[in-house]
Amino acid sequence: MSIYVLLMAGPSALPVLQREGDVMLGGLFSLHDMMIQCKRLIPLSSPLPRRFNFRTFRWMQTMMFAIEEINRDDHLLPNFTLGYKIYDSCSTPYHALRASVELMGGEGEGEVEGGSCHGLVPVVIGDGGSTQSLVVARFLGVFRVPQVSYFSSCACLSNKAEFPAFLRTMPSDFFQVDALVQLVQHFSWKWVGVVAGDDAYGRGGAQIFSEKVCGIYCIIFSCGAMASIVARIRSSGAGVVLVFALEQDAGALFDEALRQGLTGVQWLASEAWSTASVLSTPPRFLPILQGSMGFAIRRAVHIPGLQEFLLRLHPSGSDASKDPFLRPFWEEVFRCSLQGDGGGDSQRGKPLCSGSEDLGSVRNIYSDVSQLRISYNVYKAVYAIAHALHAMRSCETGRGPFSLHACPNTDSVQPWQLLHYLKQVEFSNSFGDETKFDVNGDPVAVYDLVNWQLEADGQVKFVTVGRFDETTSLGRKKLYIQKTDIIWNGNQTTVPLSVCSSSCPPGTRRAIRPHLPICCFDCVVCTAGEISNQTDATECVRCLPEFWSNEECTACIPKLVDFLSYSDTMGIALLSVALLGSFCTATVVLIFACHHATPIVRANNSELSFLMLFSLTLCFLCSLTFIGRPSEWSCMLRHTAFGITFVLCISCVLGKTIVVLMAFRATLPASNVMKWFGPPQQRAFISLCTLVQVVICAVWLAVSPPSPRRLMTRESACVILLCDEGSTLGFCLVLGYIGLLASLCLLLAFLARKLPDNFNEAKFITFSMLIFCAVWISFIPAYVSSPGKYSTATEVFAILGSSFGLLTCLFLPKCYIILLKPEKNNRKHLMAKSEVQSGSLNGHLTISSKHNIIPFVSYSRGIVGMNTNISSSQWE
C-alpha cells in the first residue's frame, strides 16, 4: 500500500459534501476544470482562478436529488436511507485518486493499513473523465469496491480482468465508434480527419475509429501543436473532421481554428462535447461550429422536480455552510464575491454579492434541463445502486448467492457483496427505460444524433436528427437518420463531400497510392478481357473464355466469331486469286484444245497435259473449301481434296519426267525400254500414285477425321473457328506423301535438265518443282507460327502459290510459242534445224545437228523413229 501513502502526501483532507445515511454513496465530480490554456494544471491551493463547471455541478446535484427521491420512496428502500460523500476531482487523475483514498477512509496522511479501511463507502459514483476513472478503477478494484461511472466511455474500461469492479451507465466508446463509422459510411465520406485528445478517452476512441475509417490521425499533446494540427487539417483537404476529445481540448482546437480562419469543415463531435454548452454558448465559435453533428447520450425527456431542486440553492440556506462547493458556484454564476474568507475576491475586482441574487433569473447550462443526458446517467446510476441494495435486503435466508447460500448482512454492507448484486441489476424506471449491465459492466448503447442549429435569437439548439440503437434486432438498421432535418456547416442543406480520391466508375479498379491510406487511390482502366461492374471495385474480374469485355469494360459480351470468310478482305483476295488460277488453267486448256494438232502439243504428250491441267484446276478450286465457316463436311473435304488433287497433279508431272528420261535412253542400240512407258503404263502409274493418297485419306477419315474447333484464348476478343486436323499423323502422311512425290520428280527433272533437245521440257519441270518445294518448305514454319485463321490463309496461299508455279513453268512457255511464236510450232524447229544424214548406229536412226545428236521421240505413243522417212502422222 506504499504507493497510496506517497500519493496522499501533501495537504490534509479535501473539501467534501456529506450527508449521513444507513449506506454512504461516494461521489466524484470534476467541479473545477483544470484546463486553462491547454491543460495547465492549477492546484487547489493556487491563488489563480479556476473555472467552475456548471454542467458538472448539475450532475452532482442530480445525484443528491436522486438520493433524496429514493429516501422518500416507501417501496424501494423502506426504513433505509442513503447518504453521500462527494468530492471534487478537479479534472485530474491526481485529485481523483486523492478523493478515492479519502472515500476509502484515509485520514491525515492518508495511510491505508494492511488493506483494511476504516469508514470506507461500499460504492462510488464517478468519475466523469475516462482518464480519472482509469486511476480510480485500479485503486478501488484492489478492495473490490464497485464503481459506477456516469461519463467514462473508454473501451479499455470494459476489460474485467484489469477493472473487475467497474460498471457504468455510459456506453462504451466501442459502440460510439461503431455509430460514428456507420454515420461516415452513410454519407459516403471516405477521407475523414481525426483529432484526438491526449488522454485515455481520446487515444482509445480515435484508435478504434481509425482502424475502421480511412483518415488522418492527430493527437493533441501540447499548446504548441495546435497550430500544426490546424495546418495539417487545412492541407489534407479533408472536408469532415472528427474531434474525439473532451470539451476543454476541443475548445482549444476550435480557438486555434478560429484564429487561423479555418472554415468549410464539417465537424463531427464525440459525445464528450456534442452537447457541451461551454462551446455552444459563447457566440465566438458559432461561425465554424454551426452545423456540427455528433452522437450524444440518450436524452431524458423530463425528470419531475429536478429543476426546482436545482434552483433551491442559496448561500443563506440552512445547509449552505456544509456545502464547500456552493460558494465558488455562486460567485462564478453572479460574478460577485461573498463576504467572509473569500474577501480576497473583491480585491481582484469582483463586487460583493447583495444577497438578492436568484438562480431562477439566470439562464445557463446549470438550470437548463432540456438536454438531460449525463445527468440522466447519474440518475440511473443512483437508482441502480438502490435496486441492488433492495435485492440484498430482499434475500431469503438459505437462498443467498454466496457460500452455503448465505445472504448478505445489510447492517454492514460489504462492497464485494454489493458488486455481485449490481452486476445482476435489471429494472425499468418510471420513464420506461431499462437499466442493466452486460458481462463487461456496460449498459445498452442508445445514442441520439444531434445537429447544432442556430435559432433566430442567435442561440444554438441541439436538434435530434437521428438515432443509433445497438439493441436493434438483426436485419434492421441500427442507425436511423432524418436527412431533411440536418443543417450542415455553412448553413447548407446538401451533404458535404470528403474524399481523398473520387470514386472509380465501373470499368476501372482502384490502385492504392504508395505511402498513403487505403482511401487514397488512382483509377486504372481494366485491361481488355476484364470488367468491373460496380463503383470503387478493388480488382477487375476476367471474363469467361467465350466472353470478352465491352468497350467500357463494364460487362462481358459474347466474343465475335472469326474465321476465314468470303466477306473478309483476306478471304476475298484468296478467292479472287483462286478463281483467277482456275480461269488461267481453263484458258490454257482452251488454247491446247484449239491447237491440239500442232507439233508442240503433240510432242508434249497431250493426254498427260490435259490430265495435268484438269488436276491443276481442281487444285485451284480445292482452295475454296478452306474459305467459309468450318463445318464437319468442309473440314473433311478440304484436306482430303487438297491431298488427292495435288498427288494427281504431281503424279502427272512425275510421269512426264520419267517418260522424258526413258525416251532418251530408248535411242540407245537394242533398247526396248519404251514399251514399258507407253500410255497404258503411264495411266496405271498415275492411278497407282493417286490411289495411295486416297487410301491414306480414307484411313485418316475413318480413324480421326478433321473436325471444326473453337479456339478461345483469353488474350483475344474473338472465338476463332478452325478445322482441327484430327489425327496429326494422318495430316503429316498426306503432306509427306506429296513431298515425297515432289522430291522424286525434282530429282528426275534435275537429271534430265541437260538432255539434248531444242525444247527440253525437263528444264521447266525442274523450275516448277523448285518453286513447288520452296513454297511447301516455307509453308511448314509459317503454318505452325500463324495464329488463328491466318494458319488457314497460309495453307491456301501455299496451295495457290504452288499451283501457279506448276501452271506457269509447265504451260506458259508452250502457250507463248503457240500464240506469239507460231513459226516455231513446227517439225523443223523442233528438230533444231537438223541436217538429216544417212547412216545408222547399231541399226537405229540418228539425226545429226550442228551441236548435238538428238533422239526423236514421240512422247504420246512412245515410238522411237526408226527410219528417216517419218510421216506427219507419226507426230502424235
Disulfide bonds with the S-S distance in Angstrom:
Cys154-Cys156 2.36
Cys214-Cys519 1.75
Cys336-Cys353 1.81
Cys395-Cys407 1.93
Cys500-Cys520 1.99
Cys504-Cys523 2.03
Cys526-Cys540 1.93
Cys543-Cys556 1.95
Cys635-Cys723 1.84
